[in-house]
Amino acid sequence: MTNEAAYREYTPPTALREDIECFWEACSSSSIDEPQRVLPDGCVDIIFDLTAGTAQVVGTMTRAILAPRDGSRLFAVRFRAGAAVQFLAMPIHEITDVAVPLQEIWPQGGQLAELFSAEQGQGTAALVADFADALLQRKDAVSQAAHTDSHFLTCSIVRSLASQFTDVSVYDLSKRFAVSRQHLTRQFKHAVGISPKQFQRVARLRRLVDLAWQMPGKDSAKHRWAELALHCGYYDQSHMIADFKDLCGITPAAYFD
């Protein structure tokens, strides 16, 4: 999600901070014809359309999508990479690059859509509190998928890849974590939805975008692409532009224009 829409993030309660990156809300203007480009971030979201009273699970994205701006008010949770499996109790790779109605995965959770739509006048803080309680109950209900060796393995790999500024091969990861390459890749895709290699590309993209938005002045990033490319782990500026265009559908210069 970019800053093109009215967008705000909320910190999850302490009990959920290991699993949830943030709760968020957004409301776009229906007067804007151009759709919003949403970039891949390695995460799974559950998104409630409070205007329509519906909810969907948006799987891990491998490419950017164009989301229409129809004036709807959205409220959502963004899971940390690898954490959604503890709440959805399904292989996350089955919903990669797709959106699925929440009730098909979590029937009781699907009932929250109408509830939240009716309660939205109480304010976002109340929605966050109610959704957090529902998620904690859901996690307890599927506790067999939580806190297993495979979950800790996946979380360790995610943290390692997210902090790396150079490519790491699956072979090197398998040696570091003392598991086979096949087991590592299978567990990673089960929990994250994409391969370790794909996740590295998305994490690198996310780092680049975050840094570029933080730079002061509208044109600051444009004049420092080479520096940003090297800092974020790309081989050079050409590599960064090609990878950005492949993942996002446009060049960095066009995205930040």
N, C-alpha and C positions, 0 to 999 in steps of 0.2 A: 504494500500500500504506500502510495506516495503522498506528498503534501498537497496534491491537487484537489482533495476533497476535505470537508470539515472532518478531521480525524483526531481521535484522542485515545491514548493507551492508559490502562489502569493496572497497577501492580497487584498480583494475586496474593491471597493470604499466605502466611508462612507455611502452612501445611501443604500447599500446592506449588511452592516456588521451584522445587526440583523438577516438576513436570510441566509447568505452564510458564511460557515466556511472558504473556500478558493477556488481559482482557482488552478488547478495543471496541470502539463505536465509530461509525462514520455516517455521514449524511451528505450526499452529493446533490448538486442543483440540477433539476430537470431541464433547466434552460440551456444547459451546455450540451450541444449535440455530439461532440467528440467523446468517444468512450475513454475510460481510464485504463492505462496500461499497468497491470499488476505483475510484478517481477517474481520469479521463483525465489523461495527463501529456505527450502529444506524442511518446512514445517507443515503440519496438518492443522486446519482450522475447522471449528464448528461455527457456522454463521446463521444467525437468526435475522430474518427480514421482519422487523417489527411492524412494518406497514402492511405487509401481506399476511403475516401470521404463519410463516413457513420457516423451516430450518433445513440446512444441508451440511453434510460433511464434505469439505474440499480437500482432496488428497494432495500429497506432495506433488509439486509442479516441476516439470523438467524444462518448460518453456514459459515465457510470459503469456498472459492472456489479456484480452481486451474486455473490460467489464462495462456494461452500459450504465449510464447515469440517468436514473429515472426518478430521482428524488426520494428513494426509499431510505428509511433509517435502518441501519444495520447494527447489530450487537453480536460480538463473537468472542471466542477464546482461541488463542494461538498456542498450541502445544509446543514444547521444546522438541527438537528433532529426536525421534526415537521413543518419545513418551506416550504418544497417542494410543499405541497398542495396549497400554495398561487400562485404557478406558473404553476402547472400541472392541477389544477382544477379537481381533481378526488380523490376518496378514495385511499390513499396510500397503504392500505392493499391489494388492488387488484394486485399490482405489487411486493409484497414481494417475495424475492428469485427468481425473474425473471428479464430478460432484454427485453425491448420492443423498437422497432424502434421509434425514437423520433417523426417522422412525424405522427405516429398513435395517439399520444397524443397532439402534438402541431405541426400542419401542417407547419406553417410558420417557426417554429424553425427548422424543418427538412431541410428546404432550406438552413440553415446556414452551413450545413455539406459541401456542395460543395463550398460555398463561402470561408469558413475557409481553406479548403484544397488548394484552389487556392491562398489564401493570406498568407499562412504560412511562406513564405519567408520574409514577413515584420517584423517578430519577434513576440514573445509571448505577449509583452506588447500591441501591436496593437490588437491581438486577444482578450485579456482580456477586453480592452476598448470597442471593438465592441460587445462582448458577454454581457458585463454589460449593455450596452444601450438596447440591445434586451431583456434582462431579466427585466429591469425596465419597458419597454413598455408592456411586457407580464403580469407583475404583475398588472399594471394599467388596462389592458383589463379584468382581472378576479378579479377585486377589491372587488366583492361581497364576495369572499372567504377570504379576508384579513381584519385584524384588527377587527374581530368579537370577541364576548365573548368567543366562543369555542376556537379560536386561542390563545387568551391570557391565557386561562386555560391550554391548552396543553403546551405552552411555560413555564408556571410556574411550571408545573409538571416535565417537562424535566429538567429544571434547578435544581429542588429539588432532583430528582433521581440521576442526574449526580454528585451532590455534596455530596451525602450520602455515607458513608463508611460501613453502615449496611443495611440489607434488610428492606424495608418498605412495609407493606401490602397494598393492594388496599383499605381495610377497613380504615386503618389509613389515607391514602391519601384522601379518600372521606370525612372523618371527617374534615381534615385540610382545604380542599377547598370547603366544604359545598355543595357537590353534591352527588348523589347516586353512588354506586359502578358500576352499569350498565352503567350509563351515562358517568362516568369517563373513563371506559374501552373502551366504544364505540368511544368516541371522540379521545382518545389516539391512538387507532388502525387506525382510519380514517386518522389522520394526520401523525403519525409516522410509521405505517405499522406493528408494533408488539405490544404486550401487555406491560403494565408497568413492569411486572415481567421479561419478556424477555429483556426489555430495561435495567433493572438493571444489569442483567448478562453481557450484552454487554458493558455497561459503566464500570463495574468492570474490565472486560477483557482489555478494552482499557487503563484504568488507569495502570494496571499491565504492559502491553507492553510498554507504554510510559516511565514508571519508569525504566524498565529493560534496554531499549535502552540507557537511559541517564547515566547509571552507568558506570564509567570508567573501562577499562580493559575488555578483551573478556570474562573472566570467572567470573567476579564479581557477576553477577546476579545468576549464578548457585550455588554459595556458600552461597547465602542469600535468598533462596526461602522461608524459613519459615518466615523470617522477612518481605519480600515483601508480602507474603500471608496475614499476619495480618494487614499490613499497608493498603492494598487495600480492606479490608473488607471481606476476606474469613475467614471461621471458623478456618482453619489450613492449613498446606501445602498439605495434602491429598485432601482436598476439592478443593483447587486451581488447583491441577494437574488434578483431575477428571473433573472439569468444563472446564478447558482449552482444554483438549482432546476432550470433547464433542462438543465444539464450533469450534475448529480449526482442529480436526482430527489427531493431533499429540501432544506429551507432550511438556511442556515448554522447557525442556532441548533440545529436538530435534529441536524445532523451532529456538532457539537461538544458535544452534551449528554452 
